[in-house]
Amino acid sequence: MSEHKDKMNEISASLMKLFVADVFSRHNITDSEKRKLSKEQKDQIKEIVADLKDKVEDFLENQKTKKITEETFEPETPQNVTLRELLKKNKKKDD
């Protein structure tokens, strides 16, 4: 599990570097023109990244549980039932 997490972190870091480099090149920003971030800005970025990581992990965990429940759920209706029969059955349930 931690190997998977490490691999995802590496991929995320490389994508972020690529994205930032692309933005800099589109706006013709060189190394000498880049300004340094203040400590507050760095802290804000770190908080945002940590929050995003938590949200992604929660999302992935929810997807795992959703997939597991879908795999264990079996439909109640047999395969040979027609749509008309299903509609009649649902109509009778509603009445």
N, C-alpha and C positions, 0 to 999 in steps of 0.2 A: 504494500500500500504506500509506504513512504517513497519507494522508488518511483511510483507513478506520480506522486506529488512533486518530487524533485524534477522529474522530466517535464511536468506541466509548468513548473516555475522557470525552467530553462527556456522553454518555448515562449512563455509570456515575456520574459526579459528580452529575448532576441527580437520578438515582434515589436516590442515597445521601442527598442533601439532603432529598428528599421523604420518605424513610423516617424519617430522624431527626426531621424536623418532625412527622410523624405520631405517633411515639412520645412526643415532648414534649407534644403536644396531648392524647393519650389519658391521660397522667398529670398533666395540668394543671400543667405546669412552664413558668414564665415566664422571660424573659431575666434578671430579677433573681435568680432561684433557681438558675440554672445555675452550677456551680462550674467553675473553671479546671482544666485538666489539667496535671499535672506534666510536666517534660521527659521523664522516663522513660516515662510513659504515651503521650506523643506519639510517642516513638521506637518503642514497641511497636506502636502502630497503623500507623505507616509501614512497619515490617517485615512486618506481617500483610498489608497492602495490596500490597506489592511481591511477597510470596510468592503471594498469590492471582492477581495479574496474570500471574506466570510460569506458574502452573498452568493458567490459562485459555488463554494463548498456546500452551502445549504441547498442550492438549486440542484447540484449533482446528487446529493443525498436523497432529496425528494424524488428525483428521477429514478434512482435505484429502487426505492420503495414502491414507486408507482409501477415500475416494470415488473417487480416481483409479484405484486398483487394482481396485475393483469395476466401474468403467466399462470398463476394459481386459480384464477377465475375461469370457470367453465360455463358456457352458455346453457341455459335451461331448456331451450327449444331444440328439438331434434332437427337434423339437417333437411329432412324431406317435407317440412311444413311450408306451405305456400304463403305468399304475402297476404292474400285474401283471408286465409285462416288466422294469421297473426293479427290482422286488423279486427276481425270478429272477436277474437279472444280479448284484445285490449278494450274493445267497446263494451263487452260484457263485464269486464273488471270495473270500468267507469260507472256502469249502471248500478 
